[in-house]
Every structure is written in structure tokens, then in C-alpha cells.
Amino acid sequence: MTAARRLEVELERWPLRELINACRYYVDKTGRRISFEWALIQGENDTLEQAHALGKLLKGLLCHVNLIPLNPT
């Protein structure tokens, strides 16, 4: 399964589209920026393909994405 497909599966599994719509509504009503945290897990969700998918999902939304590299233990 490609990284983009894994992200799509997660989008189908969890109501992320509803969450993003709620975020857009919040930004439209308040003018305030939203922050997202993305925990980067090596080999799981750290590819350029997934980053582009996230960018596509958040396109046009006044937001900040904080990338957090996780240390393997």
C-alpha cells in the first residue's frame, strides 16, 4: 500500500474531513490560525508523498503545521 493510500484509508476511517470542515468554519468565523501537530514516524508517515497529501488536505486553510520527528526507542 502506498503512503498516499494509507493516508486515504485513515481519512476514511476517521472523520478528518469533518474535522477539517469544522476548522475551516472556525477560521472563517474568528480569523484565527489553527495549529496542527504531525508526529513523524520514520518509515510510516514521513514521505514526501504524505507531506503533499497533507498539504492538499489543508490547502487554503489558515494554519501552521508543526513537524515533530519521533525518536525510535
C-alpha positions in Angstrom: 0.0 0.0 0.0 1.4 3.4 -0.9 1.8 6.2 1.6 -0.9 8.2 -0.1 -3.3 5.3 0.0 -2.5 4.7 3.7 -3.4 8.4 4.4 -6.6 8.0 2.3 -7.6 4.9 4.4 -7.1 6.9 7.6 -9.2 9.7 6.1 -12.0 7.2 5.5 -11.6 5.6 8.9 -11.7 8.8 11.0 -13.9 11.8 10.3 -11.0 14.0 9.4 -12.8 15.7 6.6 -15.5 16.7 9.1 -12.7 18.0 11.4 -11.1 20.0 8.6 -14.5 21.5 7.7 -15.0 22.5 11.3 -11.5 24.0 11.3 -12.4 26.0 8.1 -15.6 27.2 9.8 -13.6 28.2 12.9 -11.0 30.2 10.9 -13.8 31.8 8.8 -15.7 33.0 11.9 -12.7 34.0 14.1 -9.9 34.8 11.6 -7.5 32.9 13.9 -4.9 30.4 12.7 -5.1 26.7 13.6 -2.1 24.7 14.6 -1.6 21.0 13.7 1.0 18.7 15.1 2.4 16.0 12.8 4.5 13.4 14.6 6.9 12.0 12.0 7.5 8.3 12.4 10.4 7.0 10.3 9.1 4.7 7.5 5.5 5.2 8.5 4.4 8.8 7.7 7.5 10.7 6.8 7.5 10.6 3.0 7.2 13.5 0.6 4.1 11.8 -0.8 2.4 12.0 2.5 3.5 15.6 3.1 2.0 16.5 -0.3 -1.3 14.7 0.7 -1.4 16.7 3.9 -0.7 19.9 2.0 -3.6 19.1 -0.3 -5.9 18.4 2.6 -5.0 21.7 4.3 -4.8 23.9 1.2 -6.3 27.3 1.7 -6.7 26.8 5.4 -5.1 29.5 7.6 -2.9 27.1 9.7 0.5 26.1 10.9 1.8 22.5 10.8 4.4 21.6 13.4 6.5 18.6 12.3 7.8 16.6 15.3 10.4 13.9 14.5 9.9 11.0 16.9 13.0 9.2 18.2 12.9 5.4 17.8 13.3 3.7 21.1 
